[in-house]
Amino acid sequence: MQLKTRFIILIALIISCSYGVTFYRTSSFQEELVVEQATHQARMLFDQIRITRQWVADHDGLFLVKRPGMEVNPFLPVGQIQDEQGNWLVKRNPAMVTRELSIYAAREGMGQFNVTSLRPLNPDNIPDEFERISLQKFSEGLPDRVEIEKIAGKYRLRYMAPLKVDLQCLKCHIDAATKVGDIRGGMSVSIPIDWAYAEIKRNNRLLLNIALTTIAIVSLSIFLLFDNLVVKRLKILAGKMDQFPGRNEFGESKCVDPNDEIGTLSGHFRKLCERLEDSQQQLDASREQVFQSEKQAALGRLVAGVSHEINNPLGGMQNCIQTMKRSMDQPELIRRYLELLGQGVERIKGTVQQLLNIGRREPLILQHGDVDGMIRECLELTCIGRRNIEVDLQLGIGRPLWVGMEALRQVMINLTGNAVQALGENGGRLYVCSSLCEERLTISLADNGPGIAPEHLDKIFEPFFTTKEVGEGTGLGLSVSYALIKQMGGELKAENAAQAGAIFTLSIPLPADFSEGQA
């Protein structure tokens, strides 16, 4: 995920959390405000009804002309009277006035109110659950109680406060246990507040839309600003970095302000590139010096090896010539010295030929032959007269192959000759393994001699590098072998065995243009 994407997501999450907290607190505040306003309205209505009840009680009730549908209150000692004109008047006490006013208020959608008690005289005034709990709380000293109810998907606020007994109440509530100041019951007021919750939902939807729009606008604005002020300039800086060490112009672009953080980064990187260029120049100079030193050292080894290999036979040849000059009258001696001169010339010729083989690029001559048989012949040739050498052959090719047979023969003679010399006079064991896998020839040759010193492992294929005594080798055999294997497209490796001795492994690909059927 790109840095700008993670940055925008993080900013969006932060804004979302901030708006979430604000949204939750605003919604809670609206509900608290609605409840507080509805509670205040319920208290006002409660007080109005209480004052109305007080007025009715102070006037010993209301007497209304009896009409059809007007029932007489059976719980009053005197429920109706007749006036002088003979009209029957029905008495209405505060409780009955309260009930009838509640019916009118409910009809107008203004709410409901009810007078109740834990010991009601009228069964219609039996308290519901909210009223019962409230009356119990009033006996414990609670001044009033408020609760939000949801019935059939509609919300209403329930408010209830206690009603205390006064002198006027004792006219109707004739009870020896009731006295002035006691809480005889309470009056509950119910106010519908569905409209308020609908308004809260509408405001919440509006706030949510504003929040989502704000988050989208802020995120898009930050994305564009970040892309223009940071990402675009970083891409320009990265492009200039990719051009290094070509054109070093990343500090001169108009899009990079040297006074801000990216400009400072560009300046530091420019200085770093300058230091890298200086270091590269110093490294090149040091590499050139090392190369010249190595070349001189290699030339010295080459000259020393060639001088030794040529001077030895030349010295012998010079002695032969001087002796021949002093013995011109001895044909047999001259003939013998002539043979020695020929041997010296052949030795010098062989040395020169090995020098030529190091860098020769003559095309290989592919021959169809028995590689396993060639390996046996090389071992017999190098191990002649060495009865103290045990040879273990694991030759698994089993069929003729098209390979550079003569080049491979020269390599095997060099490797087996080195192994026999490494075993020395005490002899030892040689292990040779050949295999063919996926049209690739692999030959391994191992001995249980002293092995190769670790510091010599990376030098043994260099020309004229040898650990043998003077006169015992030229140091060209492994170098020539390495060059021949490379010419065949293969590789030659040397390593020390885990127990003792050295292991040489060569691997060469077989030509795809020849098959066994073309033999």
Backbone torsions as a table, in degrees:
resi	resn	phi	psi	omega
1	MET	NA	133.1	-177.9
2	GLN	-69.6	156.5	-177.9
3	LEU	-62.4	-41.4	-177.8
4	LYS	-66.1	-34.8	178.1
5	THR	-65.7	-45.6	177.8
6	ARG	-63.0	-37.8	179.9
7	PHE	-64.0	-45.6	-179.4
8	ILE	-65.4	-42.0	178.9
9	ILE	-61.7	-42.1	179.6
10	LEU	-63.7	-44.6	178.5
11	ILE	-62.3	-43.0	179.4
12	ALA	-62.2	-39.2	178.3
13	LEU	-65.4	-41.8	179.5
14	ILE	-63.2	-46.2	179.7
15	ILE	-64.3	-40.7	179.9
16	SER	-62.5	-43.3	177.8
17	CYS	-62.7	-41.4	179.8
18	SER	-63.6	-46.2	178.9
19	TYR	-67.8	-33.8	178.4
20	GLY	-61.9	-44.8	177.9
21	VAL	-63.8	-44.5	179.9
22	THR	-62.8	-43.6	179.9
23	PHE	-61.3	-45.2	-179.3
24	TYR	-64.1	-44.0	-178.7
25	ARG	-67.4	-38.2	179.9
26	THR	-66.3	-44.0	179.2
27	SER	-62.1	-42.8	178.4
28	SER	-64.3	-39.5	179.7
29	PHE	-64.8	-41.0	178.1
30	GLN	-60.7	-43.8	-179.1
31	GLU	-65.8	-41.8	177.8
32	GLU	-61.6	-40.8	-179.8
33	LEU	-65.4	-41.9	179.5
34	VAL	-63.5	-44.6	179.6
35	VAL	-62.9	-41.1	-179.9
36	GLU	-64.6	-43.5	179.4
37	GLN	-65.4	-43.4	179.8
38	ALA	-65.2	-37.3	177.3
39	THR	-64.1	-42.2	177.9
40	HIS	-62.6	-40.4	178.1
41	GLN	-65.3	-40.4	179.8
42	ALA	-65.4	-38.8	178.4
43	ARG	-64.1	-41.7	179.0
44	MET	-62.2	-43.9	179.7
45	LEU	-64.9	-40.1	177.5
46	PHE	-59.7	-45.9	-179.2
47	ASP	-64.8	-38.1	178.9
48	GLN	-63.9	-44.0	179.5
49	ILE	-66.5	-40.1	-179.7
50	ARG	-62.9	-42.4	178.7
51	ILE	-65.1	-40.4	177.9
52	THR	-61.1	-43.1	177.6
53	ARG	-61.9	-40.3	-179.6
54	GLN	-63.5	-40.5	179.9
55	TRP	-64.1	-42.6	179.3
56	VAL	-63.9	-41.5	-179.2
57	ALA	-67.5	-39.8	-179.1
58	ASP	-64.5	-26.5	-180.0
59	HIS	-101.7	22.3	177.1
60	ASP	56.1	33.2	175.9
61	GLY	91.1	176.9	178.8
62	LEU	-113.4	138.4	177.0
63	PHE	-112.8	120.8	-176.6
64	LEU	-115.4	144.7	177.5
65	VAL	-63.7	127.2	-176.0
66	LYS	-70.3	127.5	177.4
67	ARG	-125.9	168.5	178.1
68	PRO	-59.4	134.7	-179.8
69	GLY	95.5	-13.8	177.4
70	MET	-86.0	118.4	-178.7
71	GLU	-94.4	151.5	177.3
72	VAL	-85.3	137.2	179.8
73	ASN	-74.5	112.4	-175.8
74	PRO	-75.8	-9.9	-175.0
75	PHE	-93.5	1.9	178.1
76	LEU	-100.3	143.5	178.1
77	PRO	-58.5	-41.5	177.4
78	VAL	-122.4	101.3	-174.7
79	GLY	-86.5	-22.0	179.7
80	GLN	-155.0	155.7	178.5
81	ILE	-137.7	166.8	178.8
82	GLN	-119.1	132.7	-177.9
83	ASP	-85.5	-176.8	-176.1
84	GLU	-66.6	-25.9	178.2
85	GLN	-84.8	-1.2	178.2
86	GLY	90.3	7.6	178.9
87	ASN	-83.2	138.2	175.8
88	TRP	-86.2	129.2	179.7
89	LEU	-112.3	130.6	-179.3
90	VAL	-96.7	132.9	-179.0
91	LYS	-88.5	137.7	176.2
92	ARG	-121.3	115.8	177.9
93	ASN	-87.5	174.7	-178.2
94	PRO	-56.5	-38.9	-178.3
95	ALA	-64.6	-42.1	-178.0
96	MET	-72.6	-35.8	175.8
97	VAL	-62.1	-41.6	179.5
98	THR	-60.8	-43.5	-177.3
99	ARG	-66.2	-42.5	-177.7
100	GLU	-70.9	-35.5	175.3
101	LEU	-65.2	-34.5	178.1
102	SER	-63.7	-38.7	178.7
103	ILE	-64.0	-42.0	178.8
104	TYR	-64.9	-43.2	-178.5
105	ALA	-65.7	-39.0	178.9
106	ALA	-66.2	-35.5	179.1
107	ARG	-64.6	-32.0	179.6
108	GLU	-88.9	-0.7	179.8
109	GLY	76.1	21.4	-177.4
110	MET	-92.0	-9.5	-178.2
111	GLY	122.4	-174.9	-179.7
112	GLN	-137.0	155.4	174.2
113	PHE	-145.0	151.0	-174.0
114	ASN	-149.2	140.5	176.2
115	VAL	-101.1	130.4	-176.5
116	THR	-145.0	170.0	-179.2
117	SER	-156.7	157.9	174.9
118	LEU	-71.1	-17.4	177.6
119	ARG	-128.8	66.5	-175.0
120	PRO	-73.5	145.0	173.2
121	LEU	-77.9	-37.9	-179.1
122	ASN	-96.9	123.2	178.6
123	PRO	-57.9	-24.6	178.5
124	ASP	-68.3	-15.2	-178.3
125	ASN	-97.0	16.4	177.6
126	ILE	-62.2	132.0	-175.1
127	PRO	-73.8	149.3	171.7
128	ASP	-85.4	-172.9	-173.9
129	GLU	-61.4	-46.4	179.7
130	PHE	-61.3	-43.9	-178.1
131	GLU	-68.1	-38.4	-180.0
132	ARG	-63.3	-47.4	179.8
133	ILE	-62.8	-40.4	-179.8
134	SER	-62.6	-43.1	179.7
135	LEU	-62.4	-37.7	177.2
136	GLN	-65.6	-39.9	178.6
137	LYS	-65.9	-35.7	-180.0
138	PHE	-63.2	-36.3	179.7
139	SER	-67.3	-19.6	178.0
140	GLU	-92.9	-0.9	175.7
141	GLY	110.2	-0.3	179.4
142	LEU	-67.5	129.8	-176.2
143	PRO	-74.6	-37.4	177.5
144	ASP	-160.8	174.0	-176.9
145	ARG	-146.9	139.9	-178.9
146	VAL	-128.0	142.8	178.0
147	GLU	-153.7	143.9	176.3
148	ILE	-99.6	125.3	179.5
149	GLU	-115.5	146.4	175.1
150	LYS	-122.1	112.3	-177.4
151	ILE	-125.2	123.6	179.9
152	ALA	55.7	38.2	177.0
153	GLY	79.1	6.5	-179.3
154	LYS	-118.0	142.4	-177.9
155	TYR	-97.7	145.6	171.7
156	ARG	-149.7	151.3	178.6
157	LEU	-99.7	129.8	177.6
158	ARG	-106.8	125.1	177.3
159	TYR	-125.4	137.8	179.4
160	MET	-145.8	138.5	176.8
161	ALA	-136.0	156.4	-176.4
162	PRO	-76.4	155.7	172.8
163	LEU	-114.8	124.2	-177.3
164	LYS	-99.0	152.4	-176.8
165	VAL	-79.3	133.3	171.2
166	ASP	-124.1	-174.8	-175.0
167	LEU	-62.6	-36.8	-178.1
168	GLN	-66.9	-31.6	-179.0
169	CYS	-67.1	-28.9	-176.2
170	LEU	-68.8	-15.3	178.4
171	LYS	-67.6	-32.8	-179.5
172	CYS	-100.2	-39.5	-177.2
173	HIS	-93.7	80.6	-179.3
174	ILE	-85.4	101.8	-176.7
175	ASP	-149.6	129.6	-177.5
176	ALA	-65.5	-26.6	-177.7
177	ALA	-85.5	-8.4	-177.1
178	THR	-96.9	131.7	178.4
179	LYS	-137.1	166.7	-177.1
180	VAL	-61.8	133.3	178.1
181	GLY	98.5	-14.1	177.8
182	ASP	-71.7	155.3	174.3
183	ILE	-89.1	105.2	-177.4
184	ARG	-84.3	-26.0	-178.3
185	GLY	-178.7	-153.3	179.8
186	GLY	-157.8	166.5	178.5
187	MET	-122.7	128.4	179.1
188	SER	-105.0	144.7	179.2
189	VAL	-123.9	129.8	178.4
190	SER	-116.2	125.6	-178.8
191	ILE	-122.1	124.5	177.6
192	PRO	-70.2	133.2	-179.9
193	ILE	-129.1	27.5	175.6
194	ASP	-58.6	-41.0	179.9
195	TRP	-58.1	-35.9	-178.4
196	ALA	-69.3	-43.2	179.3
197	TYR	-69.2	-32.9	174.3
198	ALA	-63.5	-39.1	177.7
199	GLU	-67.4	-37.8	177.6
200	ILE	-62.8	-43.4	177.9
201	LYS	-62.1	-41.2	179.4
202	ARG	-64.3	-42.7	177.8
203	ASN	-65.2	-37.7	178.3
204	ASN	-64.6	-41.4	176.8
205	ARG	-62.7	-40.0	178.4
206	LEU	-64.3	-44.8	178.9
207	LEU	-63.1	-39.5	179.7
208	LEU	-64.8	-43.0	177.9
209	ASN	-63.1	-41.3	178.4
210	ILE	-63.8	-41.5	-179.3
211	ALA	-63.6	-47.1	-179.8
212	LEU	-63.1	-41.9	178.7
213	THR	-64.3	-42.6	179.7
214	THR	-63.6	-43.6	179.3
215	ILE	-61.0	-43.2	-179.9
216	ALA	-64.2	-44.6	-178.7
217	ILE	-66.4	-45.0	-179.4
218	VAL	-64.2	-43.4	-179.8
219	SER	-63.6	-43.8	178.9
220	LEU	-64.2	-41.3	179.5
221	SER	-63.9	-44.8	178.9
222	ILE	-65.0	-37.8	179.1
223	PHE	-61.2	-47.3	-179.3
224	LEU	-65.9	-43.0	179.0
225	LEU	-64.4	-44.6	-179.6
226	PHE	-64.0	-40.9	-179.8
227	ASP	-66.0	-38.8	-177.0
228	ASN	-80.3	-40.6	-173.6
229	LEU	-88.8	-25.2	-175.0
230	VAL	-117.4	-60.2	-171.5
231	VAL	-63.2	-47.0	-178.5
232	LYS	-60.2	-42.1	-178.8
233	ARG	-71.6	-34.9	176.1
234	LEU	-67.0	-35.7	176.7
235	LYS	-64.6	-39.6	177.4
236	ILE	-63.2	-44.1	179.2
237	LEU	-63.9	-40.4	178.7
238	ALA	-65.3	-38.1	176.9
239	GLY	-61.9	-41.6	177.7
240	LYS	-65.8	-35.5	177.4
241	MET	-64.7	-38.8	179.9
242	ASP	-64.7	-28.0	-179.6
243	GLN	-77.2	-15.4	180.0
244	PHE	-70.1	137.2	8.2
245	PRO	-97.0	36.7	177.9
246	GLY	-81.6	-96.9	179.0
247	ARG	-94.8	116.8	-177.3
248	ASN	-97.6	77.7	-175.7
249	GLU	-122.3	14.8	-173.8
250	PHE	-67.1	-18.7	178.7
251	GLY	-89.9	-1.8	-174.3
252	GLU	-111.8	4.0	-177.8
253	SER	-72.0	145.2	179.4
254	LYS	-69.0	-21.9	-178.9
255	CYS	-81.0	-4.9	-179.2
256	VAL	-110.6	108.7	178.2
257	ASP	-82.4	120.5	-176.7
258	PRO	-68.4	-9.0	-175.8
259	ASN	-95.0	-8.8	179.4
260	ASP	-104.3	-175.3	-173.5
261	GLU	-64.6	-41.2	-179.2
262	ILE	-68.0	-37.7	175.4
263	GLY	-62.3	-40.6	176.9
264	THR	-63.3	-43.1	176.8
265	LEU	-60.0	-42.3	178.9
266	SER	-61.8	-41.4	178.8
267	GLY	-63.4	-43.7	179.3
268	HIS	-64.4	-38.7	179.8
269	PHE	-68.7	-34.8	176.6
270	ARG	-61.8	-42.7	178.2
271	LYS	-65.2	-37.7	177.9
272	LEU	-62.9	-41.6	178.8
273	CYS	-64.8	-37.8	177.1
274	GLU	-62.7	-41.9	177.5
275	ARG	-66.1	-37.2	177.5
276	LEU	-64.2	-40.3	178.3
277	GLU	-63.9	-42.1	177.7
278	ASP	-63.2	-42.9	179.7
279	SER	-64.7	-37.7	179.1
280	GLN	-64.4	-41.3	177.5
281	GLN	-62.7	-42.6	177.9
282	GLN	-65.0	-39.5	179.0
283	LEU	-65.3	-41.5	178.1
284	ASP	-62.0	-42.0	178.8
285	ALA	-63.2	-43.1	179.4
286	SER	-65.8	-40.3	179.2
287	ARG	-63.0	-39.1	178.5
288	GLU	-63.7	-41.0	178.2
289	GLN	-64.5	-43.9	179.1
290	VAL	-63.3	-40.8	179.5
291	PHE	-61.1	-44.8	178.8
292	GLN	-63.3	-40.2	179.4
293	SER	-64.9	-43.9	179.4
294	GLU	-64.9	-38.6	179.5
295	LYS	-64.5	-42.1	177.9
296	GLN	-65.4	-39.8	179.0
297	ALA	-65.3	-43.3	177.9
298	ALA	-63.2	-41.0	178.0
299	LEU	-63.2	-38.7	178.2
300	GLY	-63.4	-43.0	178.3
301	ARG	-64.8	-39.6	178.4
302	LEU	-62.0	-46.9	-179.0
303	VAL	-64.0	-43.0	-179.0
304	ALA	-63.3	-43.5	-179.8
305	GLY	-65.5	-46.8	-179.8
306	VAL	-63.9	-42.6	-179.6
307	SER	-60.2	-44.0	-178.7
308	HIS	-65.4	-46.1	-176.7
309	GLU	-68.2	-26.6	-179.7
310	ILE	-94.1	-35.7	-177.2
311	ASN	-66.5	-36.9	-179.1
312	ASN	-60.2	-54.9	178.2
313	PRO	-66.2	-32.9	179.0
314	LEU	-64.7	-38.3	177.8
315	GLY	-62.7	-44.1	178.0
316	GLY	-64.2	-40.3	178.8
317	MET	-63.8	-39.3	178.7
318	GLN	-63.2	-40.8	177.4
319	ASN	-62.9	-40.2	178.1
320	CYS	-62.3	-43.1	-178.6
321	ILE	-63.7	-44.4	179.7
322	GLN	-63.2	-40.4	178.6
323	THR	-65.8	-40.2	179.3
324	MET	-62.8	-36.4	179.1
325	LYS	-64.7	-34.1	-178.8
326	ARG	-83.2	-12.4	-175.4
327	SER	-127.2	50.1	-178.5
328	MET	-67.0	-20.4	-178.1
329	ASP	-91.7	9.9	-178.5
330	GLN	-120.5	88.7	-175.9
331	PRO	-59.5	-39.0	-178.9
332	GLU	-63.3	-41.0	179.1
333	LEU	-66.4	-40.2	179.9
334	ILE	-65.1	-40.7	180.0
335	ARG	-63.6	-41.4	178.9
336	ARG	-65.0	-40.6	179.0
337	TYR	-70.2	-29.8	175.8
338	LEU	-64.7	-38.9	176.0
339	GLU	-62.6	-39.6	177.5
340	LEU	-65.4	-38.4	177.0
341	LEU	-62.2	-40.1	178.1
342	GLY	-63.8	-40.7	177.5
343	GLN	-62.4	-40.6	178.3
344	GLY	-63.4	-41.1	178.2
345	VAL	-63.2	-41.9	178.7
346	GLU	-62.5	-37.7	179.0
347	ARG	-65.1	-44.2	177.8
348	ILE	-63.9	-39.1	179.6
349	LYS	-62.8	-41.2	178.5
350	GLY	-62.7	-40.9	178.2
351	THR	-61.7	-45.9	179.4
352	VAL	-63.1	-39.1	-179.9
353	GLN	-64.0	-38.6	176.2
354	GLN	-63.4	-38.3	176.1
355	LEU	-61.6	-40.2	179.5
356	LEU	-68.2	-34.0	-177.9
357	ASN	-68.8	-20.7	-178.8
358	ILE	-59.5	-46.3	-175.1
359	GLY	-112.0	15.2	-176.7
360	ARG	-74.0	146.1	178.5
361	ARG	-126.6	39.3	178.6
362	GLU	-69.0	143.1	179.1
363	PRO	-63.5	139.7	179.1
364	LEU	-72.7	146.4	176.8
365	ILE	-101.1	110.7	-180.0
366	LEU	-77.8	133.8	178.1
367	GLN	-130.0	147.5	178.1
368	HIS	-95.1	107.2	-173.9
369	GLY	-151.4	177.6	-178.2
370	ASP	-91.3	104.2	-178.3
371	VAL	-68.9	-40.3	178.7
372	ASP	-60.9	-41.9	177.8
373	GLY	-64.9	-38.3	178.2
374	MET	-63.5	-37.2	178.8
375	ILE	-64.5	-43.0	178.5
376	ARG	-61.2	-43.4	-179.8
377	GLU	-61.5	-41.4	179.5
378	CYS	-63.9	-40.5	179.8
379	LEU	-68.1	-40.2	178.0
380	GLU	-63.1	-38.7	-178.5
381	LEU	-66.8	-42.9	-175.9
382	THR	-82.2	-20.4	-177.0
383	CYS	-103.2	14.0	179.5
384	ILE	-60.6	129.7	177.7
385	GLY	77.6	3.3	-179.4
386	ARG	-108.9	81.5	-178.6
387	ARG	-72.7	-17.2	-178.1
388	ASN	-86.4	12.2	178.5
389	ILE	-110.3	122.2	177.5
390	GLU	-95.7	127.6	-176.8
391	VAL	-110.2	126.5	177.5
392	ASP	-114.5	110.4	-177.6
393	LEU	-104.3	128.7	173.6
394	GLN	-125.6	75.5	-173.8
395	LEU	-97.6	116.1	-172.1
396	GLY	-121.2	23.5	-179.9
397	ILE	-78.6	-57.4	170.5
398	GLY	77.7	4.6	177.1
399	ARG	-155.7	155.8	178.8
400	PRO	-66.1	149.7	-178.8
401	LEU	-131.7	155.0	171.4
402	TRP	-90.5	108.3	-179.6
403	VAL	-144.1	169.0	170.9
404	GLY	-76.9	81.9	-167.6
405	MET	-61.3	-45.1	-177.0
406	GLU	-67.2	-40.6	177.5
407	ALA	-64.1	-41.6	179.3
408	LEU	-66.3	-34.8	178.2
409	ARG	-63.9	-43.1	-180.0
410	GLN	-62.8	-39.6	179.2
411	VAL	-63.9	-44.7	-178.3
412	MET	-65.9	-38.2	178.0
413	ILE	-63.1	-41.7	178.8
414	ASN	-63.9	-43.9	-176.6
415	LEU	-70.2	-44.9	-179.7
416	THR	-68.2	-36.0	176.9
417	GLY	-62.4	-42.7	177.6
418	ASN	-63.9	-40.1	-179.4
419	ALA	-64.8	-41.9	179.2
420	VAL	-64.0	-41.7	178.1
421	GLN	-65.2	-34.9	179.8
422	ALA	-66.9	-31.8	179.6
423	LEU	-71.9	-26.2	175.4
424	GLY	71.7	-164.9	-176.2
425	GLU	-69.5	-26.1	-177.1
426	ASN	-76.2	-13.2	179.0
427	GLY	75.4	-167.5	-178.2
428	GLY	164.9	-144.6	-173.2
429	ARG	-132.1	135.4	175.5
430	LEU	-113.6	137.1	179.0
431	TYR	-126.4	121.9	-178.9
432	VAL	-124.9	130.5	-178.2
433	CYS	-131.3	135.0	175.4
434	SER	-129.4	144.8	180.0
435	SER	-153.4	162.7	-179.9
436	LEU	-130.7	118.7	-178.1
437	CYS	-139.1	121.5	177.9
438	GLU	53.5	48.5	177.7
439	GLU	56.2	38.6	175.7
440	ARG	-135.6	126.8	-177.7
441	LEU	-89.9	129.0	179.1
442	THR	-127.1	129.7	178.2
443	ILE	-129.4	129.4	177.1
444	SER	-119.5	136.3	177.7
445	LEU	-128.8	123.2	-178.0
446	ALA	-130.7	150.3	175.0
447	ASP	-133.0	166.3	178.1
448	ASN	-108.4	34.3	177.8
449	GLY	-78.3	-159.5	-177.2
450	PRO	-73.2	-13.2	-179.3
451	GLY	82.4	-171.1	-177.3
452	ILE	-111.8	132.8	177.7
453	ALA	-59.8	136.3	-177.5
454	PRO	-54.6	-35.2	-178.3
455	GLU	-74.1	-9.7	-179.5
456	HIS	-101.7	-8.1	-174.3
457	LEU	-60.8	-35.3	-178.4
458	ASP	-89.6	8.0	-178.7
459	LYS	-122.3	-9.2	-169.5
460	ILE	-67.5	-20.0	178.8
461	PHE	-93.6	4.0	176.7
462	GLU	-77.9	145.1	178.7
463	PRO	-61.6	137.2	175.1
464	PHE	66.8	11.4	173.2
465	PHE	-87.2	122.1	-179.6
466	THR	-148.4	147.9	175.1
467	THR	-105.8	5.9	-179.9
468	LYS	-78.9	163.7	177.3
469	GLU	-68.8	159.7	179.8
470	VAL	-59.3	131.0	179.2
471	GLY	92.7	-7.9	-177.4
472	GLU	-97.5	-13.0	179.4
473	GLY	-173.3	159.0	-178.4
474	THR	-97.3	-17.3	-175.2
475	GLY	78.8	18.2	-179.1
476	LEU	-105.7	-17.1	-174.2
477	GLY	-60.2	-52.1	-179.1
478	LEU	-68.4	-35.6	178.6
479	SER	-64.0	-44.3	177.3
480	VAL	-64.6	-42.3	179.2
481	SER	-60.8	-43.7	179.1
482	TYR	-60.3	-43.0	-179.8
483	ALA	-65.3	-39.4	179.9
484	LEU	-66.1	-43.0	178.8
485	ILE	-63.6	-41.7	177.4
486	LYS	-61.7	-38.9	179.6
487	GLN	-63.5	-30.2	177.7
488	MET	-84.4	4.3	178.4
489	GLY	80.6	15.1	-178.4
490	GLY	-108.8	-161.7	179.7
491	GLU	-143.9	149.5	-179.6
492	LEU	-126.3	124.6	-177.0
493	LYS	-123.5	151.2	176.3
494	ALA	-130.8	139.8	177.7
495	GLU	-155.9	164.1	177.6
496	ASN	-91.4	142.9	177.9
497	ALA	-73.5	161.5	-178.4
498	ALA	-64.9	-39.5	-178.8
499	GLN	-86.2	-67.5	-179.2
500	ALA	-161.6	157.4	177.4
501	GLY	93.7	-179.4	-178.3
502	ALA	-120.3	155.0	179.2
503	ILE	-128.0	123.8	174.0
504	PHE	-111.0	129.1	-177.8
505	THR	-127.5	125.7	175.7
506	LEU	-118.1	144.4	-179.6
507	SER	-140.7	123.3	-178.5
508	ILE	-131.9	142.3	176.5
509	PRO	-78.1	146.9	176.3
510	LEU	-89.7	143.0	-178.8
511	PRO	-64.1	136.7	-177.4
512	ALA	-81.2	-13.4	-176.4
513	ASP	-80.7	-9.4	-178.4
514	PHE	-118.4	142.0	178.0
515	SER	-129.4	169.4	-177.1
516	GLU	-63.5	-28.0	-178.4
517	GLY	-73.3	-12.8	-179.8
518	GLN	-90.2	2.6	-177.8
519	ALA	-60.5	NA	NA
